[in-house]
Amino acid sequence: MKTIGVVTTGGDAPGMNAAIRAVTRIACSKNLQVIGFERGWEGLLTNTYKKLTPRSVGGIIQLGGTMLRTIRCPEFKKEECLEKAAQNLALDNVDGLVVIGGDGSFKGALELSRKTRALMVGIPASIDNDIYGTEETIGFDTAVNTAVGEIDKIRDTAISHERLFIVEVMGRERGFLALHVGISIGAEVILVPEQVCKLNQILEVIQDNARKGKRAGIIVAAEGVGDNAKLAKDLQEHTNLEVRLSNIGYAQRGGSPTARSRLLASMFAEKAVELLCKEEGNRVVGLQKSGIGSIELAKSCCNKKPVDLSLLELAKMLSI
């Protein structure tokens, strides 16, 4: 192992820069060269990269986003593109590639691993927290805290105007973010893609709250549950409350990473470099009950991380 490549792919997550920094400095401490491919998978196709040194990654640990930048690259799924990326890895003498991203990124790494001798190691970075093989991903804690801060402000307005707010958070397919945010802000209702909640069920909660004297409320809804604008309209028609929809949007993906996101990034990076130095590739590092461990890349890609739906029951008890 002489040269390690680093790439950030897919959606950005707070803490990606901390991971780039940690991979670079840990690898350099072991006398390895590090290059960073720019703009995600596109950088491997165009062979666009920069040499990374301990100094070039200085002053980035506190920054959101990724210094290497990232864009969607749908053409990377094509056979000829995978072969081109593999050729460039060989041309650059890359022995191991650290892929910092989410499930889509790891699926791309798995396909690329079949075309190259370079060893692949995934570092899970996603605000959705949906990577199988790790209890938490880089950026999830930051995204939760960002959303909580925004919704705390919205609740002030909800109480002042006696309104019901539906706050939409990210999560097209998974509800990890909505669940953690909902419990943390004391939401009256939490909507996640993994469990259908019908209009009459939501109305029952609102009506029960009204009987208890509640004149305002917050519903936290993952974007993947459906048309939240229509839900707001339906709720307004069936209640005496003013209903407003607020979409926090991309603010959840940006901002300075929390201490926890930075710490996870550093620990994940250490494990990733360790695996490559041992020539153990095609793995994904992650936070496990026993500490920082790893699982097979294929296993991470082929399994779905379960959502703890018992948290919905906890939320119900807390919202009385």
N, C-alpha and C positions, 0 to 999 in steps of 0.2 A: 504494500500500500504506500504509494508515493504522492498521488494527487487525488484530492477530493473535490467534487463539484457540488455546488449548492444551488437549488432553484426553489422559488416560491411560486406556486401555481394556484389557479382557482381564485375564489374570493379572498380578500385580505382579512387578516384578523390581528387585533392588537397583541403584540408580543412576537410577531414574525421577525422584526428587527433584532430583538433580544436573542432570538434563536440563531439568526445569521451571525451575530457577534460572537455568541458562545461557541458555535461550530468552528468558526474561524480561529478563535484564540486557543481553543483546546487542541485543534488539529495542529496549529503552528507550534504549540508547546511540545508536540510529539514529532517535530521536524517534517511535517507534511505540508505540501503546497495546497492552496485552496483557490478555486476560481468560482465566481458566481455568475450563473447564466441569467441574462436579463429578460424581462417581460415574459416570464413563465416558460411554457413549453416552446413558445416561438423562438426563444433564445437558443434552444437546442437545435431547432430546424435551420436557423440562420447562422448558427455558431457565433452568437454575440455574447461575449462575456467580459468580465473584468477580474483582474487578480485581486484577491482579498488578503489583507494583512491585518495584524493587530491594530495598526494605526488607522487603516482605512475604514475600520468598523468602530472607531472611537466616537463617542457622543451620540450613539443611535439607540441605546438601550431604552431610553424614555420615549422614543418616537413611535407613533402608530404607523400603520401601513407597512410598506416594505421598500427598502432602499433599492432592491433589485427590480422592483415593479412587477406587476402581474396583469395579464390579460387572458380572456377566454380564448382558447385555441381549438375549436372543434375539428379542424383538419388533422390534429394529432392522432385521431382515431384511425386514419387511413394507413394502410400497410406501408405504402411508400414513404410516408412521413416518419413512421416509427423506424424504418430502415435508415433514413437520412439522419435521424437523431442518433442512432447507434453508431453510424459512421463518424459523426462529429465527436462523439465521446471517445472513440478510438483514436481519431486524429489528434485530440487534445490530451491523449494519454491519461484519461480519467479512469481511475481504478474503482472509485466508489462515488455514488451520487446520493446526496441527502435531499429528499423531497419534502418540503415544508408546505403542508396544505391539508385538504379535507379528503372525503371519500372519493370524489371524482379524480383528485390528484393521484391518489394511491392506485386507482384502477388504471390510470395512465402509466404509472410506474410499473405495475404488474405486466402490462402489455409490452412495455419497453424492455423489461428484464428478459423477455424471451428472444430479444434481438441482439443483446449485448452481453459482453463478459463483465461489464462494470456492475458492481454490487449495489443494490438499491436498499436504502433505509429511509423509512417514512417517519417524519416528526408531525404528529397531529396538531394542526392549528386551524381551528374553526369555531366561530361563535355559536354554531348549532350544537356542539358537543355530541355529535352523532357518530363518532368513530368507534367501531368495535375494537376492543382490546385496551381501551384506556377509560378510566373513570372520569377523566376530565381532559379537555383539550386546551391548548394555548388560546387565550382570547376569550374564553367563555366567561370567566370571572369578571373580566373587564366589561363585557357586553351586558352582563347582568347588572353590574353596578351603574353603568351608564343609563340603562333603562329605568332602574329604580329611581335614580336622581331626577329623571325627566317626569316620571309618573308622580312622584311626591309633589312636584310643582303643580301638575294637573289636578291632583286631589284638592289642593287649596282652592282652585277655581270651582271644582265640582261642589265643594261644600258651600262656598260663598254664593253660588247661583242655584244651589239645589238641583244639580244636573247629574245625569248618568253618562259617564264617558266610556266608550269602547276604545281601548288603546291597543293598536295593532303592533305586534313585535315580529321580528323575523322568525322564520321557521316554515319553509314551504312544505316540508314533508314530516318534520319532527317537532315535538313540543317541549323539548328540554328547556329551552330559553323561557317560553311562556310559563311553564310550571314554576321554575325557580323565581322568576320575576313576580309572578302572581302571588306566591306565598310571601315573598319578601315585602310586598307593598300592601298586603292585606286585601287583595281583590275579593269582591263578592262572588265573582264567577271567573273561572279560567277555562278557556277553550283551546283544545289541542287537536291536531289531526288524527291522533291515535284513538280518540273516543268521540263518537257522535253525541252532540248535545242539541236536542231539538228546541225549537222556539218556546214551546209550552213549558219546558223544564226551566228555561231562563226566566220566563214570566213568573213562574211559581216562586223562584228565589226573590225576585224583585218585589212581588206582592207580599211575601212573608216579611221582607225587610221593612216594607212600608207600614205593616201592622206593628212592627217593633219601634217605629218612629224614625227609621232611616229615610232621609230625604235626598240622599246623594249616594253615588256608588261608582265603582270602577270595575269594568270587565276587561281582563287581559286576554287577548285573542291572538293566536299564532296566525300568520298570514295565510297558511295553508288550510285553514278550516273552511274557507269559502268566501262569499261576498260579504265582507263586514260592513260595507256601506248599505247594502240591502238590509242587513240585520239591524243596523241603527234606525233605518226607516221603519221597519216592522215593529221594533220596540217602542218607538215614539207613537205609533198608531194604537198600540195596545196598553199604553200606560199614561199616567198624567205627568210624566217627567219629560223634561227637555233632554234629548239624547244627542250626544256629539261623538263623532269619530275622530280620533287623533292617531296618526301614523308616525311613529318615531323615526322610521326610515333608516337611512344609512349612517346616522349618528352612532348607531350601535356597533358598527364595524370600525369606527375610527377612534381617535383619542389616545392619550397616553395610557399604556398598559398598567394595570394594577401591579402591586408587588407580587401577588400570587402568580399572575400571568408571566411576569419576568422570571420568577423562580422556576416555574415549570419549564419555561423555554430553556433555561440554563441546564437544568437536570436532564431534560430530554436530549439536549445537544451532547452532553457528556456521554450518555448511553449510546447515542448514535455513532459517535466517533469511536467509542470502545468496541462496538460491534464490527465496524469496518476494519479496525486495527487487528481484530481477531479473524478477519475475513469471513464474517458471518453476515451474509447479505440477504436481501429479499425479506426484510423484517420491518415491523412497525413498532416503535417504542411507545411506552405509555405508562400512566399511573395505575398501578395495580395494588391489591390489598397488601402485598408483601413489599411494596416499594416501587421503584422504577424498573420495569421489566420490558419484555418485548414478545411479540407473537409473529407468526408467519404472515407475510404480506398478503398472500392469497386468502388466508383465513380471515383477516381483517376485511378484505374486500367482499368476501362471500357471505358474511354474517351481518345481521342487523342488530344493532345495540338496543336492548330493551329499555323502554321508558317506565319509570316507577310510577304507575298510575295510582298507587296508594296515596301519593302526595295530593291527589285531588280530594280524597276523603279527609286528609289533614286540613286542606284549605277550607272545606265545608265546615268543619268543627271550629276553625279559627274565625270564620266570618259571621258567626251568629250575633 
